[in-house]
Amino acid sequence: MFYDDYGFMPLPDSEINYGSNMDNNRFFTPEEGLLRGNMFKDEYSPYQNLTYLPIIPKSEKEKLLFKIYEYDFAVNDLSLYLDLHPEDNETFQYFKSNLSELERIKREYESIYGPFELDETKGEQFSWIEEPWPWDSNGGGTYV
C-alpha cells in the first residue's frame, strides 16, 4: 500500500464516507469535519485523492476530549461561514445544534475530570497542578 511522507494514502472517491449517517447531505459530521478540515461537503476537495488517518483515543478521557475538539471545530467553521452568509438559516440551525452538543459534552467532561479551561476553575484552590503534565508518561504528551 502506498503512503506519502505524511502517512496519508490515496482513497478512491467510492470509498470516502461523506457523512451518510446525517439527514442533511450538505454538511459533514463534526468528526469528519475535523478530520477533513472543512464542514461543507461541496467545499471539500482532497489533495490528490488522499485521505486522513482516523484518530483512535486511548482512554475515555481522550474520547471526550476528541468529541470536544470535533464539535468545537464544527462550531468555529460554521460560524466563519455564517459571518459571510448570515441569512443561511439551514447552516444556522446546524450551528446551533453543534453548539448545544459542544456545551453538553463540555459539561459532561467537567463533571468527570474537572474544569476544561483555566477560567472555569471553581472553588478555593488552584487544581491544575494535580493533572499530569504533558511530558509525564501518563500525561497528555500528544497535546503539546
C-alpha positions in Angstrom: 0.0 0.0 0.0 1.3 3.5 -0.9 1.7 6.1 1.8 3.1 9.6 1.3 5.6 11.3 3.6 2.8 12.3 6.0 1.2 8.9 6.4 -1.7 9.5 4.1 -2.8 7.0 1.5 -4.9 7.5 -1.7 -8.5 6.5 -1.3 -10.9 6.2 -4.3 -13.9 8.5 -4.2 -16.2 5.5 -3.9 -14.7 4.7 -0.5 -14.8 8.1 1.0 -17.6 8.4 3.6 -19.3 11.8 3.2 -21.4 11.6 6.4 -24.1 9.3 5.1 -25.4 8.9 8.6 -26.7 12.5 8.5 -30.1 13.7 7.4 -28.5 16.7 5.7 -26.3 16.0 2.7 -24.7 19.4 2.8 -22.6 19.1 5.9 -20.0 16.6 7.3 -20.4 15.2 10.8 -18.3 17.1 13.3 -15.9 14.1 13.4 -15.5 14.1 9.6 -15.3 17.8 9.5 -12.4 17.9 12.0 -10.5 15.2 10.2 -11.1 16.8 6.7 -10.6 20.4 7.9 -14.0 21.5 6.5 -17.6 21.1 7.4 -19.0 21.6 3.9 -19.1 18.6 1.5 -19.3 20.9 -1.5 -16.2 22.7 -0.4 -14.1 19.6 0.4 -11.5 18.6 -2.2 -8.9 16.1 -1.1 -5.4 16.7 -2.3 -4.5 14.1 -4.9 -7.3 11.8 -3.5 -5.5 11.5 -0.2 -7.5 10.9 2.9 -6.9 11.3 6.6 -6.0 8.7 9.2 -8.6 8.0 11.9 -7.9 9.3 15.4 -8.1 6.5 18.0 -8.5 7.7 21.6 -6.6 5.7 24.2 -8.9 6.4 27.1 -12.4 7.6 28.0 -10.9 11.0 28.9 -9.3 11.3 25.4 -12.5 10.1 23.8 -14.4 13.0 25.4 -11.6 15.5 24.6 -11.7 14.5 20.9 -15.5 14.9 20.9 -15.0 18.4 22.3 -12.4 19.1 19.6 -14.8 17.8 16.9 -17.7 20.0 18.0 -15.5 23.0 18.7 -14.1 22.8 15.1 -17.7 22.4 13.7 -18.9 25.5 15.6 -15.9 27.6 14.5 -16.1 26.5 10.9 -19.8 27.1 10.7 -19.5 30.5 12.4 -16.9 31.6 9.8 -19.4 30.7 7.1 -22.2 32.4 8.8 -20.1 35.6 9.1 -20.4 35.8 5.3 -23.8 34.2 4.9 -26.0 35.4 7.9 -29.2 34.7 6.0 -28.5 30.9 5.7 -31.0 29.5 8.2 -30.1 25.9 7.5 -26.5 26.4 8.4 -27.5 28.5 11.4 -29.7 25.6 12.7 -26.9 23.2 12.2 -24.5 25.6 14.0 -26.9 25.9 17.0 -27.3 22.1 17.2 -23.5 21.7 17.2 -23.1 24.4 19.8 -25.7 22.8 22.0 -23.9 19.4 21.8 -20.5 21.1 22.4 -21.8 22.6 25.6 -23.3 19.3 26.7 -20.1 17.4 26.1 -18.0 20.1 28.0 -20.4 19.8 31.0 -20.0 16.0 30.9 -16.2 16.3 30.7 -16.1 18.8 33.6 -18.4 16.7 35.8 -16.0 13.8 35.5 -12.5 15.3 35.0 -12.8 18.9 36.3 -12.5 22.3 34.6 -11.8 22.2 30.9 -10.2 25.7 30.8 -8.4 27.9 33.3 -11.3 30.4 33.5 -13.7 27.6 34.5 -11.8 26.8 37.8 -14.2 26.8 40.7 -13.5 26.5 44.4 -10.8 27.9 46.7 -7.8 26.0 45.3 -5.9 26.0 42.0 -6.1 22.4 40.9 -4.3 22.4 37.6 -1.1 21.3 39.3 -2.7 18.0 40.2 -3.2 17.0 36.5 -0.4 15.0 34.7 2.0 17.3 32.8 2.2 16.8 29.0 5.7 15.3 29.3 4.8 12.8 32.0 4.5 9.2 30.8 0.8 9.1 31.9 0.1 12.7 30.8 -1.1 14.1 27.5 2.1 14.2 25.5 0.1 14.2 22.3 -1.4 17.6 23.2 1.8 19.6 23.3 
